[in-house]
Amino acid sequence: MTKKSWMLVLSLLFLGSGDAAAEDFAVPGDLDGDFVVSTEELESAEQDQKAGKITTEELEEIRQISQNYPLRIVDSSGKEVTVYKPLKKIIIFNSETVEVVRSLNAQDRIIGVGKYTLEDATYFPELSKLPGVGSVWTPDIEAVLDLHPDAVFVYGTFMNSSADEIQETLESADPNLVVVRVDCFVPDSYEDEVEMLGEILEREDEAREFLQFHDECLNPIETIVSGLGEDDKPAVYLESWVDYRTATQGAAWHDKLVMAGGDNIFGDLALSYTDVDPESVIERNPEIVIKLCGAGGLNFGGYDEDDTSEMAALRDEVAGRPGWDEIDSVKNDQVYVLSNDILGGAQHFIGVAYLAKLFHPDLFADLDPVALHQEYLTRFQGLDLKGVYIYPEMLV
């Protein structure tokens, strides 16, 4: 369906359900329709409570809104977003944000999720049962509107054109709908996004606790890596699940590799993600090779698996490529397969810990990424999962 047709259908849908949408958006205690509970309106609510017209709980909600709203934040797209009341019903398209919201113990607010959350029942056992709203590539806008959410979350800087179109379409169909843009996997914006989500979901304490854990994972790594000279950093070739596709400057994978104390052999390129010539890998002679699995045609490894055979076969295949016997990483048995489950998403900082241990085992003798990973899963995700995340496994 074209965007023009989409907009026509949605306008008809919205006109047919305008009263319901308006009722959904109504701000408790707001009497004049400006979405703000003034001092006078709060006093009116207090009189209504004394007269038995509203309950004590309803009055407390109105008082909270009067004291704390409107709330204005700037999302990751740079847009100012105004929230007029607590967000009790939210839809999230990207699973990275679903994961962070669960880290903040606010998963009970989620009423609809994207395609990739639905498909991951292992990692999202309860949330994968929620209604689906399609993906950023193929959104089901009608399903979003049928759920009457208070807010919808889509990517902030990733898949910009698709996310922009979703936002524009939703805001045209329902001008009152709050649309928030967040990525929750980019290191540079991650902490700010966690703080922002804690604020608009009224989970500030949980956000502080989670970010304290995040900092406890990364600060020791940053301290040591900041003191390294360029000659102290191993030359690393990072390859996605697509052969000879790598990350360069401007890509989140590149940033994570650098955070862990590695020197990306293709860090001088300026294309973010690109395919490289096989001969150029041999010429640049990496000391360590990281091959990612867990997506595309290499959808194995990661959570709830204990079989390393496919990762082992992939490692042997990569190390056995023509001409690779000349590469230092192959000569020194430094070819690894890493699950993107721990590097590409909301828990990327756990992946950075694995890489730091791999790149600098002597400097990080006391670092235990496996223990940090397990704490993250049990303490913040409420999961009791084991899995295979790196092959060969590291000694910790």
VOTI-279693 format. One record per residue (C-alpha): residue number from 1; residue in one letter; x, y, z. Coordinates in steps of 0.02 Angstrom, whole numbers. Example, Ala and Ser with C-alpha at 12.3 -4.5 7.8 and 13.67 -1.06 7.14 Angstrom:
2
seq,type,east,north,up
1,A,615,-225,390
2,S,684,-53,357
***
This chain:
396
seq,type,east,north,up
1,M,0,0,0
2,T,68,171,-45
3,K,91,303,87
4,K,-51,406,12
5,S,-170,258,19
6,W,-111,220,194
7,M,-150,395,253
8,L,-324,390,176
9,V,-367,226,260
10,L,-300,287,426
11,S,-394,451,418
12,L,-556,355,392
13,L,-512,240,537
14,F,-475,386,649
15,L,-634,478,603
16,G,-733,323,643
17,S,-655,304,813
18,G,-625,486,858
19,D,-730,484,1016
20,A,-641,328,1080
21,A,-470,404,1042
22,A,-516,566,1129
23,E,-579,470,1280
24,D,-419,367,1284
25,F,-313,523,1286
26,A,-415,616,1417
27,V,-307,678,1560
28,P,-385,636,1729
29,G,-433,797,1819
30,D,-420,907,1664
31,L,-586,1000,1652
32,D,-551,1129,1516
33,G,-472,1012,1387
34,D,-297,1088,1386
35,F,-220,923,1448
36,V,-152,1011,1604
37,V,-219,995,1782
38,S,-211,1168,1855
39,T,-213,1213,2039
40,E,-397,1258,2023
41,E,-436,1092,1939
42,L,-343,997,2075
43,E,-445,1089,2207
44,S,-603,1041,2113
45,A,-547,858,2116
46,E,-517,870,2303
47,Q,-695,932,2326
48,D,-759,790,2216
49,Q,-668,665,2325
50,K,-743,736,2484
51,A,-915,728,2401
52,G,-888,546,2355
53,K,-886,579,2168
54,I,-711,507,2143
55,T,-607,386,2246
56,T,-452,424,2347
57,E,-349,330,2218
58,E,-420,436,2078
59,L,-379,594,2175
60,E,-200,536,2203
61,E,-179,506,2017
62,I,-246,681,1979
63,R,-130,756,2110
64,Q,19,664,2035
65,I,-23,729,1861
66,S,-45,906,1927
67,Q,125,900,2012
68,N,228,810,1879
69,Y,150,843,1709
70,P,165,903,1572
71,L,334,817,1555
72,R,446,870,1411
73,I,592,767,1348
74,V,702,768,1193
75,D,709,597,1110
76,S,852,522,1009
77,S,791,599,847
78,G,813,771,925
79,K,626,804,936
80,E,545,876,1093
81,V,406,761,1154
82,T,273,816,1278
83,V,191,688,1392
84,Y,33,748,1480
85,K,-5,598,1590
86,P,73,434,1649
87,L,105,314,1506
88,K,7,160,1557
89,K,-10,79,1385
90,I,138,78,1266
91,I,183,-7,1103
92,I,365,-41,1059
93,F,424,-84,884
94,N,607,-123,921
95,S,654,-265,1037
96,E,804,-170,1105
97,T,687,-45,1187
98,V,577,-187,1248
99,E,730,-257,1336
100,V,775,-92,1419
101,V,596,-64,1476
102,R,604,-237,1556
103,S,768,-187,1639
104,L,670,-44,1718
105,N,533,-163,1776
106,A,403,-73,1671
107,Q,359,-217,1555
108,D,181,-219,1624
109,R,151,-58,1524
110,I,183,-144,1358
111,I,25,-190,1262
112,G,96,-221,1088
113,V,265,-269,1014
114,G,356,-283,849
115,K,388,-434,742
116,Y,558,-480,814
117,T,497,-480,994
118,L,355,-595,942
119,E,477,-715,860
120,D,591,-728,1012
121,A,490,-828,1137
122,T,650,-889,1222
123,Y,708,-716,1272
124,F,536,-636,1286
125,P,428,-781,1349
126,E,281,-673,1407
127,L,302,-520,1297
128,S,305,-626,1139
129,K,124,-669,1175
130,L,66,-489,1158
131,P,-23,-422,1003
132,G,95,-388,858
133,V,110,-225,761
134,G,224,-280,619
135,S,402,-218,600
136,V,485,-52,562
137,W,499,-113,382
138,T,316,-169,371
139,P,217,-86,512
140,D,35,-131,545
141,I,-29,44,583
142,E,-208,-13,599
143,A,-157,-137,734
144,V,-69,4,828
145,L,-223,116,825
146,D,-339,-27,873
147,L,-241,-48,1036
148,H,-265,136,1084
149,P,-92,160,1160
150,D,-34,310,1260
151,A,133,305,1169
152,V,226,215,1030
153,F,414,187,1028
154,V,513,169,867
155,Y,697,182,821
156,G,781,350,847
157,T,924,351,722
158,F,916,177,643
159,M,804,143,492
160,N,769,329,488
161,S,659,336,334
162,S,545,196,395
163,A,537,265,573
164,D,501,440,506
165,E,358,373,402
166,I,284,277,548
167,Q,292,432,658
168,E,215,544,526
169,T,75,421,489
170,L,32,392,672
171,E,34,576,717
172,S,-75,616,566
173,A,-200,481,615
174,D,-201,528,800
175,P,-123,697,843
176,N,-134,657,1029
177,L,-28,500,1016
178,V,145,514,1092
179,V,282,446,978
180,V,454,425,1055
181,R,612,386,957
182,V,746,282,1045
183,D,875,154,986
184,C,936,71,1147
185,F,1088,-10,1065
186,V,1203,136,1019
187,P,1338,161,1153
188,D,1345,351,1137
189,S,1160,376,1171
190,Y,1122,223,1278
191,E,1138,300,1451
192,D,1038,455,1402
193,E,901,344,1331
194,V,892,238,1489
195,E,876,397,1594
196,M,743,465,1478
197,L,643,303,1481
198,G,656,301,1670
199,E,587,477,1676
200,I,439,457,1558
201,L,392,285,1629
202,E,411,346,1809
203,R,550,221,1842
204,E,689,341,1891
205,D,751,233,2036
206,E,757,79,1927
207,A,850,175,1792
208,R,980,232,1918
209,E,1003,55,1982
210,F,1022,-14,1807
211,L,1144,121,1753
212,Q,1248,89,1908
213,F,1265,-92,1853
214,H,1303,-35,1675
215,D,1441,79,1740
216,E,1512,-57,1852
217,C,1531,-163,1697
218,L,1609,-31,1585
219,N,1705,89,1698
220,P,1849,-32,1738
221,I,1864,-69,1551
222,E,1865,115,1504
223,T,1996,154,1636
224,I,2118,24,1571
225,V,2084,51,1385
226,S,2108,240,1402
227,G,2286,209,1459
228,L,2333,101,1311
229,G,2442,160,1168
230,E,2392,119,990
231,D,2528,-14,981
232,D,2450,-100,1133
233,K,2285,-131,1043
234,P,2267,-290,940
235,A,2217,-271,757
236,V,2042,-344,744
237,Y,1934,-394,596
238,L,1750,-399,642
239,E,1637,-485,516
240,S,1447,-494,519
241,W,1346,-650,479
242,V,1367,-597,296
243,D,1539,-646,230
244,Y,1658,-500,213
245,R,1534,-372,279
246,T,1612,-270,417
247,A,1586,-117,526
248,T,1683,44,502
249,Q,1687,212,589
250,G,1512,275,628
251,A,1445,100,657
252,A,1392,40,830
253,W,1491,-122,811
254,H,1648,-20,776
255,D,1618,85,932
256,K,1599,-70,1040
257,L,1759,-146,971
258,V,1854,13,1010
259,M,1777,23,1185
260,A,1849,-150,1219
261,G,2025,-96,1171
262,G,2033,-162,994
263,D,2099,-80,836
264,N,1975,-105,695
265,I,2077,-145,538
266,F,1941,-60,434
267,G,1915,85,553
268,D,1984,205,425
269,L,1836,180,309
270,A,1687,297,321
271,L,1541,191,264
272,S,1477,125,432
273,Y,1437,-49,367
274,T,1515,-110,205
275,D,1574,-261,108
276,V,1763,-274,90
277,D,1874,-360,-34
278,P,1936,-530,32
279,E,2114,-488,-17
280,S,2109,-330,89
281,V,2079,-434,246
282,I,2236,-535,210
283,E,2335,-377,172
284,R,2282,-293,335
285,N,2330,-450,432
286,P,2218,-448,588
287,E,2284,-521,749
288,I,2107,-570,803
289,V,1955,-614,696
290,I,1778,-602,765
291,K,1642,-683,660
292,L,1463,-645,715
293,C,1322,-771,715
294,G,1143,-766,779
295,A,1059,-686,629
296,G,1033,-704,443
297,G,1093,-870,376
298,L,1193,-902,535
299,N,1050,-905,657
300,F,1126,-1016,790
301,G,1214,-995,956
302,G,1156,-876,1091
303,Y,1021,-904,1218
304,D,955,-1072,1276
305,E,1080,-1172,1172
306,D,1216,-1289,1228
307,D,1273,-1362,1062
308,T,1433,-1282,998
309,S,1448,-1388,841
310,E,1382,-1257,720
311,M,1490,-1120,794
312,A,1641,-1236,787
313,A,1606,-1279,605
314,L,1588,-1094,562
315,R,1752,-1054,648
316,D,1842,-1189,550
317,E,1764,-1128,388
318,V,1819,-948,419
319,A,1995,-997,471
320,G,2010,-1109,319
321,R,1973,-977,188
322,P,2095,-968,43
323,G,2250,-872,91
324,W,2202,-853,272
325,D,2342,-966,329
326,E,2450,-810,303
327,I,2351,-709,432
328,D,2421,-692,609
329,S,2250,-727,686
330,V,2244,-897,601
331,K,2426,-936,635
332,N,2400,-900,821
333,D,2228,-982,835
334,Q,2140,-818,869
335,V,1981,-840,766
336,Y,1820,-829,866
337,V,1634,-844,834
338,L,1528,-725,940
339,S,1339,-722,959
340,N,1265,-555,911
341,D,1141,-581,1053
342,I,1269,-502,1170
343,L,1346,-372,1054
344,G,1213,-299,943
345,G,1071,-249,1059
346,A,1026,-175,1226
347,Q,1152,-282,1320
348,H,1297,-232,1206
349,F,1397,-177,1358
350,I,1403,-360,1410
351,G,1474,-400,1238
352,V,1605,-264,1264
353,A,1659,-354,1424
354,Y,1679,-517,1328
355,L,1783,-429,1195
356,A,1892,-338,1322
357,K,1932,-504,1406
358,L,1971,-579,1236
359,F,2081,-435,1175
360,H,2177,-408,1338
361,P,2168,-565,1447
362,D,2315,-511,1556
363,L,2250,-336,1587
364,F,2076,-400,1628
365,A,2124,-551,1732
366,D,1993,-504,1863
367,L,1854,-469,1737
368,D,1721,-605,1730
369,P,1604,-567,1585
370,V,1511,-730,1610
371,A,1463,-682,1788
372,L,1413,-506,1734
373,H,1309,-580,1596
374,Q,1219,-698,1714
375,E,1185,-557,1837
376,Y,1111,-452,1697
377,L,995,-593,1646
378,T,933,-639,1820
379,R,932,-468,1904
380,F,868,-358,1763
381,Q,783,-474,1640
382,G,707,-599,1761
383,L,773,-744,1657
384,D,860,-905,1701
385,L,946,-938,1537
386,K,1107,-1022,1489
387,G,1181,-1021,1316
388,V,1332,-1022,1201
389,Y,1395,-847,1167
390,I,1574,-866,1108
391,Y,1674,-1007,1029
392,P,1802,-1060,1079
393,E,1752,-1017,1257
394,M,1868,-903,1353
395,L,1952,-947,1516
396,V,1889,-832,1655
***
